[in-house]
Amino acid sequence: MKKSKKVVLVIAGIIGVIAIASGIYWFSMPSEERNMVLFMMEKGETYNNYKEYQVIDRNDKALAPTSFKPGVAKTIDGAVNRNIVAITEMVKNENSKMLKKGMMQSTGIDDYTGWHLIADEGAAEGSNPFGPSPLSYYTSGLAANLHTQILRAAGVKGVTLDNIKVEVLNKFRWHNMMSTDGAGFLDKTTTNIIIESSEPEEVIQEIKEMALSSWAAGEALRNETVIEPALGINGANWENYHATQGTTLSEESIVNGFKLSFITHVPKKPEHLKPVVKDDEVLGFDNMANMEFEIFAIAESAENQKRPFLKKITVSTPTPETWAIYSDEFMGDNDNPLAPTSLEYFTAGTALCLTSQTTLVSAMMGLEFTDYRVEDQIDYRQEATDSVKMVSYTDTVHSHVLIQSNESQERLEQFYNKSLALCFAGEGLKNATEMNTTLYLNGKKMK
């Protein structure tokens, strides 16, 4: 009996020592790390009713941001300019704290309400996310936009190409994410243009150069893009856009009988791109704070004769699966595409990425808030669209972060600035990105 009491006392002593040591270790951690542990461990709130979204679907009505009045791009001397608005809001679901909705719309087009996307990064191991990640949409828009410009360049040259495929690999990186000088980066964009054609090599090379010059999304990354950010605190109108509980019932999205999204049966890989970032590192705060990862997208024609710009995009996510989503383009003044345009994906991906960072930064800071969202507009400009001198530009990114909170002005500005700094997509636009492009013609790598 005495021996069993001694054993119990020894075990209790060991447990006490472990508890004390754990407590010392816990409180020795920086507050940002403690807050992130709690954020990752705590399950989201459970609700009785959820709004059921498709991963990709049309908006019910035109977008009406509250922080600015959307601008309509002016068309001068045949230029096809386009302003695109994006609004994001959080979607509450106990299975993902990173679930969000991004709505986007090209302005100035009669009876066009645009689209919404569901984005997610919070899938548990072994389960599929509710939708692709923000940077998956961002990379998809980049690849699809170049594919579109190759088709347009070929049209200007009067050339029919047998097959076109575009592969894009974006390498992203955090630097000291939890520190005061933490930042996110788009380090490099690697692109392969894969063409099958009997046309002479010099014609294909000229088409490639025309496409690269008119690649608006690529131009946004290749050069320093003007970003005009703004913080809105406790604005009056949260009636139309606010966080709501919701879910997606399937990865398949169907609009007017056309399937817009699904998860591929087998994860697909690029033909020529070779991802190099290792994903087998031991998980820890230092690795997380300096995480490197890559997202690839493969754009290819959907082979629709009535919609020549309709394309299928296979895109990776931070989880193992690959998604297939579709993109289309306007074919006239009041055309209605079958799917979001390439630049709509790129614009929405940018806003959704910033929304992810506001979620993480608010968690790191232990910020008390009621709601937040992002409202963006990106102004694109295209000139000499029907000539060999075709060029495109991304002129300005108007980015507004809105938050409802009783925290101090100082704390909210710290939250805002840190969110902007950590946004991979925004930093890719703000800074000049290294761009490496290779052309393959009939399976042969060209110089």
C-alpha positions in Angstrom: 0.0 0.0 0.0 2.8 2.4 1.0 4.7 1.5 -2.3 1.6 2.4 -4.4 1.2 5.7 -2.6 4.9 6.5 -3.3 4.4 5.6 -7.0 1.3 7.9 -7.2 3.3 10.7 -5.5 6.2 10.2 -7.9 3.9 10.3 -10.9 2.1 13.4 -9.6 5.5 15.0 -9.0 6.6 14.3 -12.6 3.3 15.6 -13.9 3.7 18.8 -11.8 7.2 19.3 -13.1 6.0 18.9 -16.7 3.2 21.3 -16.1 5.5 23.9 -14.6 8.0 23.4 -17.4 5.3 23.7 -20.0 3.9 26.8 -18.4 7.4 28.4 -18.3 7.9 27.5 -21.9 4.5 28.7 -22.9 4.9 32.1 -21.3 8.5 32.4 -22.6 7.1 32.3 -26.2 6.5 35.6 -27.9 2.9 36.6 -27.7 2.6 36.3 -31.5 3.5 32.6 -31.4 1.2 31.9 -28.5 -1.7 33.6 -30.3 -0.9 31.6 -33.5 -1.0 28.3 -31.5 -4.4 29.2 -30.1 -5.6 30.3 -33.6 -4.5 27.0 -35.2 -5.8 24.8 -32.3 -9.1 26.4 -31.6 -12.0 25.2 -33.8 -14.2 27.8 -35.4 -17.7 28.5 -34.1 -20.4 26.1 -35.2 -23.7 27.4 -36.7 -27.1 25.9 -37.4 -27.5 27.3 -40.9 -24.9 27.8 -43.7 -25.3 29.6 -47.0 -24.5 27.1 -49.7 -22.0 28.4 -52.3 -20.7 27.1 -55.5 -16.9 27.4 -55.7 -17.4 29.6 -58.8 -20.7 31.3 -59.6 -22.2 34.5 -61.0 -22.9 37.4 -58.7 -26.6 38.1 -58.1 -26.1 41.9 -58.7 -23.5 44.4 -59.6 -20.8 45.2 -57.0 -21.1 48.3 -55.0 -17.9 48.9 -52.9 -18.4 51.3 -50.0 -14.9 52.7 -49.7 -14.7 54.1 -53.3 -16.8 54.7 -56.4 -15.8 52.2 -59.1 -14.2 53.8 -62.2 -15.1 52.9 -65.7 -12.0 52.8 -68.0 -12.0 55.1 -71.0 -11.5 53.7 -74.4 -9.5 56.0 -76.6 -8.3 55.4 -80.2 -9.3 51.7 -80.2 -7.6 50.8 -76.9 -9.4 48.2 -74.8 -8.9 49.4 -71.3 -10.5 47.6 -68.3 -11.1 48.4 -64.6 -11.9 45.4 -62.4 -13.3 45.7 -58.9 -12.9 42.9 -56.3 -14.6 42.7 -52.8 -13.8 40.0 -50.3 -15.6 38.9 -47.2 -14.9 36.1 -44.7 -17.1 33.0 -44.7 -17.6 31.5 -41.2 -17.2 27.7 -40.9 -16.0 25.6 -38.0 -13.8 23.5 -40.3 -11.8 26.4 -41.8 -10.8 29.8 -40.3 -9.3 30.8 -43.7 -12.5 30.4 -45.8 -13.5 33.5 -47.7 -15.5 34.7 -50.7 -14.1 37.0 -53.4 -16.4 38.8 -55.7 -15.1 40.5 -58.9 -16.6 42.5 -61.8 -15.2 44.2 -64.9 -16.9 47.7 -64.8 -18.7 49.5 -67.6 -20.4 46.5 -69.2 -24.2 46.5 -69.5 -26.0 43.8 -67.6 -22.8 42.2 -66.4 -22.6 41.4 -62.7 -19.4 39.5 -62.6 -18.5 36.4 -60.5 -17.7 35.2 -57.0 -15.1 32.7 -56.0 -14.7 30.6 -52.8 -11.1 30.4 -51.6 -9.7 28.3 -48.8 -6.3 27.4 -47.2 -7.5 25.7 -44.1 -8.2 22.1 -45.1 -7.4 19.4 -42.5 -4.9 16.7 -43.6 -6.6 14.2 -45.7 -9.5 16.4 -46.7 -10.2 18.6 -49.6 -10.5 22.4 -49.1 -13.7 24.3 -49.8 -12.0 25.9 -52.8 -8.6 26.8 -54.4 -6.4 29.1 -52.5 -6.1 32.9 -53.2 -2.7 32.4 -54.8 -4.1 29.6 -57.0 -6.6 32.1 -58.5 -3.8 34.7 -58.8 -1.5 32.3 -60.6 -4.4 31.0 -62.8 -5.2 34.5 -63.9 -1.5 35.1 -64.8 -1.3 31.9 -66.9 -4.7 32.4 -68.6 -4.0 36.0 -69.4 -0.8 35.0 -71.3 -2.7 32.2 -73.1 -5.2 34.8 -74.3 -2.6 37.2 -75.6 -0.9 34.4 -77.6 -4.2 33.7 -79.3 -4.7 37.4 -80.0 -1.2 37.8 -81.3 -1.7 34.9 -83.6 -4.9 36.4 -84.8 -3.1 39.7 -85.6 -0.5 37.7 -87.6 -3.2 35.7 -89.4 -1.8 32.5 -88.1 -3.6 29.4 -86.7 -1.7 27.6 -84.1 -2.4 23.8 -83.7 -2.0 23.8 -79.9 -1.1 26.3 -77.1 -0.3 25.6 -73.5 1.1 28.0 -70.9 2.7 26.8 -67.7 3.4 29.3 -64.9 5.2 28.6 -61.6 5.2 31.3 -58.9 7.6 31.0 -56.0 6.4 32.7 -52.8 8.3 33.4 -49.6 7.7 34.8 -46.1 10.6 36.6 -44.3 10.3 36.6 -40.5 6.5 36.5 -40.8 5.9 37.1 -37.0 8.5 39.9 -36.5 7.8 43.6 -36.8 9.7 43.7 -40.2 8.0 40.5 -41.5 7.2 40.5 -45.2 5.9 38.3 -48.0 7.4 38.1 -51.4 6.9 36.7 -54.9 10.5 35.8 -55.6 10.3 34.5 -59.2 7.8 33.7 -61.9 8.8 30.9 -64.3 6.8 30.6 -67.5 6.8 28.1 -70.3 5.0 28.8 -73.6 4.4 25.5 -75.4 3.2 25.7 -79.0 2.6 23.2 -81.7 2.6 24.7 -85.2 4.0 24.3 -88.7 4.6 28.0 -89.0 8.2 29.2 -89.4 10.2 29.7 -86.2 10.6 33.5 -86.7 6.8 33.9 -86.9 6.3 32.0 -83.6 9.0 34.1 -82.0 7.3 37.3 -83.0 4.0 36.0 -81.7 5.7 35.2 -78.4 7.2 38.7 -78.1 3.8 40.3 -79.0 2.1 38.2 -76.3 4.6 39.1 -73.7 4.4 42.8 -74.4 0.6 42.7 -74.1 0.5 40.4 -71.1 -1.1 42.8 -68.6 -0.8 40.5 -65.6 2.8 39.7 -66.4 3.6 43.4 -66.9 2.1 44.1 -63.4 4.7 41.7 -61.9 7.6 42.5 -64.2 7.6 46.2 -63.2 6.9 48.2 -60.1 3.1 48.8 -60.1 1.6 51.8 -58.4 -0.4 50.7 -55.3 -2.7 53.2 -53.5 -3.7 51.6 -50.2 -6.2 52.9 -47.7 -7.5 51.9 -44.2 -11.1 52.4 -43.3 -12.1 52.1 -39.7 -15.7 51.6 -38.5 -17.4 52.8 -41.6 -21.1 53.1 -41.8 -22.1 50.6 -44.4 -21.6 46.9 -43.5 -25.1 46.0 -44.6 -24.4 44.6 -48.0 -21.0 43.0 -47.4 -20.1 41.2 -44.2 -18.9 37.9 -42.8 -21.6 35.2 -43.0 -21.6 31.5 -42.2 -21.3 29.4 -45.3 -20.0 26.2 -47.0 -19.5 24.6 -50.4 -21.2 21.3 -50.9 -19.1 20.1 -53.8 -15.9 21.1 -55.6 -18.0 21.0 -58.8 -19.5 24.3 -60.0 -22.1 24.3 -62.7 -23.4 27.5 -64.3 -25.9 27.3 -67.2 -25.0 23.6 -67.7 -21.3 24.3 -67.9 -18.9 22.9 -65.3 -16.6 25.6 -64.1 -14.6 23.8 -61.3 -13.7 20.4 -60.0 -10.8 18.6 -58.4 -8.8 16.4 -60.8 -9.0 12.6 -60.2 -5.2 12.5 -60.2 -3.0 15.5 -59.3 -1.6 16.9 -62.6 2.0 18.2 -63.0 3.4 20.6 -65.5 5.1 19.2 -68.6 8.3 21.3 -68.4 8.2 23.1 -65.0 10.0 21.5 -62.1 9.0 22.7 -58.7 12.1 22.9 -56.4 10.8 24.0 -53.0 11.0 21.1 -50.5 7.8 20.5 -48.5 9.2 17.9 -46.1 10.7 20.3 -43.6 9.9 19.8 -39.9 7.0 22.1 -38.9 8.0 24.8 -36.5 7.6 28.5 -35.9 10.9 29.4 -37.6 10.0 27.3 -40.7 6.5 28.7 -40.8 7.8 32.3 -40.4 10.2 31.8 -43.3 8.1 29.5 -45.3 8.7 29.0 -49.1 6.2 27.4 -51.4 5.2 27.3 -55.0 1.9 27.4 -57.0 1.7 26.4 -60.6 -1.0 26.8 -63.2 -1.4 25.2 -66.6 -3.6 27.0 -69.2 -4.8 25.3 -72.3 -7.7 25.7 -74.8 -11.1 24.2 -74.0 -11.5 23.6 -77.7 -14.8 25.5 -78.0 -15.2 26.8 -81.5 -17.8 29.4 -80.5 -15.7 30.6 -77.6 -12.0 30.5 -78.8 -10.8 32.2 -75.6 -12.4 29.7 -73.3 -9.7 27.8 -71.5 -9.1 25.1 -68.9 -6.7 25.9 -66.1 -5.2 23.2 -63.9 -3.8 24.7 -60.8 -2.1 23.5 -57.6 -2.9 24.5 -54.1 -0.9 24.3 -50.8 -2.6 20.9 -50.3 -1.8 17.9 -52.6 -4.8 18.0 -55.0 -5.0 20.0 -58.2 -8.1 21.9 -59.3 -9.5 22.5 -62.8 -11.1 25.8 -63.3 -12.2 27.7 -66.5 -11.6 31.1 -67.8 -13.2 33.1 -70.7 -12.8 36.6 -72.2 -15.1 39.2 -73.6 -15.7 38.9 -77.3 -17.6 42.2 -77.8 -18.9 45.3 -76.1 -21.7 43.6 -74.2 -20.6 40.0 -74.4 -21.3 37.6 -71.4 -18.3 35.2 -70.9 -19.0 31.6 -69.8 -16.4 31.9 -67.0 -14.4 34.7 -65.2 -11.9 36.5 -67.3 -8.2 36.0 -66.7 -7.7 39.5 -65.3 -10.8 39.0 -63.0 -9.1 35.9 -61.5 -5.8 37.9 -61.1 -7.6 40.8 -59.5 -9.7 38.7 -57.1 -6.6 36.6 -56.2 -4.8 39.7 -55.2 -7.7 40.9 -52.9 -8.2 37.4 -51.5 -4.4 37.1 -50.6 -4.6 40.3 -48.7 -7.7 39.0 -46.9 -5.7 36.0 -45.8 -3.0 38.1 -44.3 -5.5 40.3 -42.4 -6.8 37.0 -40.9 -3.3 35.8 -39.8 -2.2 39.2 -38.6 -5.3 39.8 -36.5 -4.7 36.3 -35.0 -1.0 37.1 -34.3 -1.9 40.4 -32.6 -4.9 39.0 -30.7 -6.9 41.8 -32.3 -10.4 42.4 -31.1 -12.7 43.1 -34.1 -16.2 42.6 -35.4 -15.6 42.2 -39.1 -13.2 43.1 -41.9 -13.0 43.0 -45.7 -10.9 44.1 -48.7 -12.2 46.3 -51.5 -9.9 46.6 -54.5 -9.8 48.0 -58.0 -7.1 47.4 -60.5 -6.8 49.5 -63.6 -5.6 47.8 -66.8 -4.7 49.5 -70.0 -4.3 47.9 -73.5 -3.0 49.8 -76.6 -2.7 48.9 -80.3 -4.7 45.8 -79.7 -5.1 44.9 -83.4 -1.5 45.5 -84.5 2.0 43.9 -84.1 2.7 46.8 -81.6 0.1 45.6 -79.1 1.0 46.4 -75.5 -0.7 46.2 -72.1 -0.1 47.8 -68.7 -1.4 47.5 -65.2 -1.5 51.2 -64.1 -2.8 51.3 -60.6 -4.0 49.1 -57.7 -6.5 50.8 -55.4 -6.6 48.7 -52.2 -8.9 49.4 -49.3 -8.8 47.4 -46.0 -12.0 48.0 -44.0 -12.4 46.9 -40.3 -14.9 47.2 -37.5 -13.1 47.4 -34.3 -12.8 49.3 -31.0 -9.0 48.8 -30.9 -6.8 51.9 -30.8 -5.9 53.7 -34.0 -2.2 52.8 -33.4 -3.0 49.1 -33.1 -5.3 49.1 -36.2 -2.6 50.9 -38.3 -0.1 48.3 -37.1 -2.5 45.5 -38.2 -3.1 47.2 -41.5 0.6 47.8 -42.4 1.7 44.3 -41.3 -1.1 42.8 -43.5 0.0 44.8 -46.5 3.7 43.8 -45.9 2.9 40.0 -45.7 0.7 39.9 -48.8 2.6 37.9 -51.4 0.3 39.0 -54.2 0.6 42.7 -53.3 4.3 42.6 -52.9 4.6 40.9 -56.3 2.9 43.9 -57.8 4.7 46.5 -55.7 8.1 45.2 -56.5 9.7 44.2 -59.8 9.6 40.4 -60.0 12.1 38.2 -61.7 10.5 36.7 -64.8 11.9 33.7 -66.7 10.1 32.7 -69.9 10.9 29.8 -72.2 9.4 28.9 -75.6 8.9 25.3 -76.7 8.0 24.8 -80.4 6.9 21.3 -81.4 8.6 19.9 -78.4 11.9 21.7 -79.0 13.2 24.3 -76.6 13.8 27.5 -78.5 16.5 30.1 -77.8 
